[in-house]
Amino acid sequence: MNNQFDDILKRYEAARSAGSSIYLEPDDLTDIAEYYHLHGRLTDAIEAIDLAINMFPGATQPLTFKARVAILVNRNAAEAMQWAEKIDDKTDLDYYYIVAEIMVADQRIDEANQYLKAKENDVCDDDLEDYYLDVATLFADYSCTDITEEWLKKSSLTTDPQYRELQGRVALGKGQFDLCEQIFDKLIDDNPYNTDYWNTMALAQFQQGDTTACIESCDYALAIDPVNADAHIHKANSLAIIGNYPEAIKFYKKLQALQPYSESPDMGIASILAAQNHPQEALAHLKTAEKLATSTSPNKLEILRQQCILNAQLGHRAEALACIRKMDELPDRNTAENNVLRGYLYLLENQPEVARVWFKRAVEASNNDLRIQTLIAYSTYECGYTQFAHDLFREIMDGGLGKNMPEGWAFLALCDADLGLRSEFLADLHQAVLQGPLRSKPMLEGIFPEGTPFENYEEYAKEHPELGAWPTSSRES
């Protein structure tokens, strides 16, 4: 908080505690509402914004906030539009933005894009550059990378920090993590106290598997703003990846206190409980996450997928299938992935021939997508069909298709060891070690004595000829 806002907030809260009235501008009351909402105090936020609407019935900012609550919290596009239509000034750019945002949040992304293109003709020349960057930011906030880039190209403000930030976010959305990190590194040099910059940098580092750098960036963000939600989630995720579960849970719970309406903390805690072999407790958190996730949340699919897997492992076949049916109904459903899950359920029930039918359908639905084949391989391995998993992954990796998935060598080495393919094991282990511990160690550490340094894996394997020399138990062996 800056000093001016801190003073306004204190005056507002003092008046509210005393039961007395206070006059504040509509933008000030909206700032207070946004502050409360950010800190999980939705009831207080609504109270502040209702006061603003009562005092200034047609003011843009309070009604915009109310519309966002309707679409993002209440999941009601019609209600959101009712609030937006109460805005007096229909030529205000913020009116255009909230109408478009309602469409985007309601999964009418193309309609929103066309609407904003039409409104471009009504924007005066002096405001056009701001319009281009604001529209690009709106789409970036909803991960519409291609449309963000489309609007960004309209702007000539190529040295403006907002333009450069959007460039970095586009790079992040395209998976160009090195470029994203370079852009934000320069932005941070110019403005080291911008927590948004540090958080996006942290996300790019996390996506590259550099959890140490990610945690360091999060610590910088938290030093600037100790209650920054994004820094908490990125740090918690990184701590979970490196196996520091107690600290990770601590940060997920801190995030939960900051954002009690977010599904992310329960998802993170569930992943840790599942890794610690506590499936029932993990399921409870995932069910809470499902209730909290909005219909448009990008996490909805993953929440149901994790529920499906845990239910399947617990033998709850009906519940697992119910999860898949829910996934079939989502707007961002993936038919191929859902068919992989159906095949996985049949493998768990020792019906490999039926599973193969679903896997075949999954591959066909994906047009032979590498990621779907990878999911099938992981599923078959987990269910004990190691030879099937090995053969599929060998085709992927030896065919050069796995160049963007270097951890595939670690998975192959794991299969080799289980199947007793000693020479293949040593060759694939060598490739896995070249990729480094971030990608390979989590898969391989279980076949080496506890405490063996990753850099000694190859040496240990060569000195212990029994490693990978005979098959372990498998449904196929």
Long-range contacts (C-beta under 8 A, 24 or more apart in sequence): 1-35, 5-31, 5-35, 8-32, 9-35, 12-48, 16-47, 23-55, 24-52, 26-52, 26-55, 26-56, 26-59, 26-60, 26-61, 26-62, 27-61, 29-55, 29-62, 30-61, 30-62, 30-64, 30-65, 33-62, 33-65, 34-65, 37-69, 38-229, 38-258, 38-259, 39-227, 39-258, 40-257, 40-258, 40-259, 40-260, 40-261, 42-69, 42-73, 42-261, 45-69, 57-86, 58-86, 58-87, 58-88, 58-89, 59-87, 59-88, 60-87, 60-88, 60-89, 60-92, 60-94, 60-95, 61-94, 63-87, 64-94, 64-95, 64-97, 64-98, 67-98, 67-102, 68-98, 68-101, 71-101, 71-102, 71-105, 71-106, 72-105, 72-294, 73-261, 73-294, 75-294, 75-295, 75-296, 77-102, 77-105, 77-106, 80-105, 91-122, 93-123, 93-127, 93-130, 93-131, 93-134, 97-134, 97-135, 97-138, 100-135, 100-138, 101-138, 104-138, 104-139, 104-142, 104-144, 105-142, 105-296, 106-296, 107-296, 107-331, 109-142, 109-144, 109-147, 113-139, 113-147, 113-150, 116-151, 129-155, 129-156, 129-157, 133-157, 133-160, 133-162, 133-163, 133-166, 136-166, 137-162, 137-166, 140-166, 140-169, 140-170, 140-173, 143-173, 143-298, 145-169, 145-170, 145-173, 145-174, 148-173, 161-187, 161-190, 161-191, 165-196, 165-197, 165-200, 168-200, 168-204, 169-200, 172-200, 172-203, 172-204, 172-207, 175-207, 177-204, 177-205, 177-207, 177-208, 178-208, 180-204, 181-205, 181-208, 192-220, 193-224, 195-221, 195-224, 195-225, 195-228, 195-230, 195-231, 196-230, 198-224, 198-231, 199-228, 199-230, 199-231, 199-234, 202-230, 202-231, 202-234, 202-235, 203-234, 206-234, 206-237, 206-238, 206-241, 209-438, 209-439, 210-438, 211-238, 211-239, 211-241, 211-242, 211-438, 214-238, 215-239, 227-258, 229-255, 229-258, 229-259, 229-262, 232-258, 233-264, 233-265, 233-268, 236-265, 236-268, 237-268, 240-268, 240-271, 240-272, 240-275, 245-272, 245-275, 245-276, 248-272, 261-292, 262-292, 263-288, 263-289, 263-290, 263-292, 263-293, 263-297, 263-299, 263-303, 264-289, 264-299, 266-292, 267-299, 267-302, 267-303, 267-306, 270-306, 271-306, 274-306, 274-310, 279-310, 279-313, 279-314, 280-314, 282-306, 282-310, 283-307, 283-310, 283-311, 283-314, 286-310, 296-331, 298-332, 300-330, 300-332, 301-327, 301-330, 301-332, 301-333, 301-334, 304-330, 305-337, 305-341, 308-341, 309-341, 309-344, 312-344, 312-345, 312-348, 313-348, 317-345, 317-349, 320-345, 321-345, 335-365, 336-362, 336-363, 336-365, 336-366, 336-369, 336-372, 337-362, 337-372, 337-375, 339-365, 340-372, 340-375, 340-376, 340-379, 343-376, 343-379, 344-379, 344-382, 344-383, 347-379, 347-380, 347-383, 347-385, 348-383, 350-475, 352-385, 370-396, 370-401, 370-402, 370-405, 374-405, 374-408, 377-411, 378-411, 381-411, 381-414, 381-415, 383-475, 384-473, 384-474, 384-475, 384-476, 385-474, 385-475, 385-476, 386-415, 386-418, 386-419, 386-474, 386-476, 386-477, 387-419, 387-474, 387-476, 387-477, 388-476, 389-415, 390-415, 390-416, 390-419, 390-421, 406-435, 406-439, 406-440, 407-432, 407-435, 407-439, 407-440, 407-443, 409-434, 409-435, 409-440, 410-435, 410-439, 410-440, 410-443, 410-444, 411-443, 413-443, 413-444, 414-443, 414-444, 414-447, 416-468, 417-447, 417-467, 417-468, 417-472, 418-471, 418-472, 418-474, 419-471, 419-474, 419-477, 420-468, 420-469, 420-470, 420-471, 420-472, 421-468, 422-465, 422-467, 422-468, 422-469, 425-461, 425-467, 425-468, 426-458, 426-461, 426-462, 426-468, 429-457, 429-458, 429-461, 430-458, 433-457, 433-458
